[in-house]
Every structure is written in C-alpha cells, then in structure tokens.
C-alpha cells in the first residue's frame, strides 16, 4: 500500500513555442508568488528550467468573506506545505547570454468554490 501520495501535480506546465522563444505556462496554486524563483541550466542536449517556491497548502484554517473555514479533507490533492521544486526540460539549449523573463500574469491560480 502506498501512503502519503498526493494528487494533481502542482506546477503543471504547458509549453508553447514560436520562431523566437518558448512560452512555459505553469499553474501554481497555493504558492507564495512573491517568493517564486526561476533559474535555468543547459545540459549537453537541452535546457532545464527550474522553478523553486513554497507551497502554502494544507493550512488548518483559511479565512474568506469574513468567515473561517477549517481543513476537513484528510487527503488533500494539492502539494503538501513546504519547499517545492519543479524542473521542466526544453527541447533545445538556451543561449548562454539569454535573459529569461518570468512574470505572473492572470487573475489567480486557484478556483475557489463556496458551497453553502
């Protein structure tokens, strides 16, 4: 029996490409967005993008709309709290003098559903 298995991948990725660049889109629910770090390295054949962050999931309580909710899910499907690293391989190497830009663009990374 496998224990401590978590569900859907935090930092799920989708990679797009045009003639000039890759666009890597990553979902980061329950992550402290101010502390996300992005770095990269080349191997002999391809590049690897490294995303380091801190998962904030699994808090015993959260507050929404002036209400306090207690965690009751014994098997949350989000990444456990703490340091988290995701490495994403690209199909080619990155030029050594490349300037990678990372930004958070969008209204949010988590869908919140309140069920009365």
C-alpha positions as CSV (number, residue, x, y, z in Angstrom):
1,X,0.0,0.0,0.0
2,X,1.3,3.4,-1.0
3,X,1.0,6.2,1.7
4,X,1.3,10.0,1.6
5,X,0.5,10.1,-2.1
6,X,-0.7,13.5,-3.4
7,X,-3.0,14.1,-6.3
8,X,-2.8,16.5,-9.2
9,X,0.6,18.0,-9.9
10,X,1.4,21.4,-8.5
11,X,3.3,23.4,-11.2
12,X,1.6,21.6,-14.0
13,X,3.1,23.0,-17.2
14,X,2.3,23.7,-20.8
15,X,5.0,24.7,-23.3
16,X,4.4,26.8,-26.4
17,X,7.0,27.8,-29.0
18,X,7.3,30.3,-31.8
19,X,10.3,31.1,-34.1
20,X,12.0,33.2,-31.3
21,X,11.2,31.7,-28.0
22,X,9.4,29.2,-25.7
23,X,6.5,30.2,-23.6
24,X,6.1,28.0,-20.5
25,X,2.9,28.4,-18.6
26,X,2.8,26.9,-15.1
27,X,-0.1,26.6,-12.6
28,X,1.0,27.5,-9.1
29,X,-2.0,27.1,-6.7
30,X,-1.2,27.6,-3.0
31,X,2.2,29.1,-3.7
32,X,3.7,32.3,-2.2
33,X,4.0,34.1,-5.5
34,X,6.4,36.8,-4.1
35,X,9.0,34.1,-3.3
36,X,9.0,32.1,-6.6
37,X,12.5,31.7,-8.1
38,X,13.2,30.7,-11.7
39,X,16.6,29.6,-12.9
40,X,17.9,27.6,-15.8
41,X,20.8,25.4,-16.9
42,X,21.9,23.7,-20.1
43,X,22.8,20.1,-20.5
44,X,24.7,18.8,-23.5
45,X,21.5,18.5,-25.5
46,X,18.8,20.6,-23.9
47,X,17.8,23.2,-21.3
48,X,16.1,22.8,-18.0
49,X,14.0,25.5,-16.4
50,X,13.9,25.2,-12.6
51,X,11.1,26.7,-10.6
52,X,11.5,26.9,-6.8
53,X,8.8,28.0,-4.5
54,X,7.0,27.4,-1.2
55,X,3.6,25.6,-1.1
56,X,1.2,27.2,1.4
57,X,-1.5,24.4,1.1
58,X,-2.8,22.4,4.0
59,X,-3.3,25.4,6.3
60,X,-5.5,24.2,9.2
61,X,-7.8,27.2,8.7
62,X,-8.4,29.8,5.9
63,X,-10.5,33.0,6.0
64,X,-12.8,34.0,3.2
65,X,-15.6,36.6,3.2
66,X,-15.3,37.3,6.9
67,X,-15.7,33.6,7.7
68,X,-13.3,31.0,9.0
69,X,-13.1,27.6,7.3
70,X,-11.4,24.5,8.9
71,X,-9.5,22.0,6.9
72,X,-11.5,18.8,6.9
73,X,-10.1,17.0,3.9
74,X,-7.9,14.1,5.1
75,X,-6.3,13.6,1.7
76,X,-5.9,17.0,0.0
77,X,-4.8,16.7,-3.6
78,X,-2.5,19.7,-3.6
79,X,1.2,19.7,-3.0
80,X,2.0,19.4,0.7
81,X,3.2,22.6,2.5
82,X,6.8,23.5,2.3
83,X,9.6,23.9,-0.3
84,X,8.7,22.8,-3.8
85,X,10.9,22.4,-6.9
86,X,9.8,21.6,-10.4
87,X,12.3,21.1,-13.3
88,X,11.0,21.5,-16.8
89,X,13.1,20.2,-19.8
90,X,13.0,22.1,-23.1
91,X,13.8,20.5,-26.4
92,X,16.8,22.7,-27.1
93,X,19.6,24.5,-25.3
94,X,19.2,28.2,-24.2
95,X,21.9,30.6,-25.5
96,X,24.3,31.3,-22.7
97,X,23.7,35.1,-22.9
98,X,19.9,34.7,-22.8
99,X,17.8,36.9,-20.5
100,X,14.8,34.9,-19.2
101,X,11.7,36.8,-18.1
102,X,9.4,35.4,-15.5
103,X,6.1,37.1,-14.5
104,X,2.8,36.3,-13.0
105,X,0.0,37.2,-15.4
106,X,-3.6,36.5,-14.6
107,X,-6.3,36.9,-12.0
108,X,-5.4,33.9,-9.9
109,X,-4.2,30.4,-10.0
110,X,-6.9,28.7,-7.9
111,X,-10.6,28.3,-8.5
112,X,-12.4,28.9,-5.2
113,X,-15.9,27.4,-4.9
114,X,-18.0,28.1,-1.8
115,X,-20.8,25.5,-1.2
116,X,-23.4,26.6,1.4
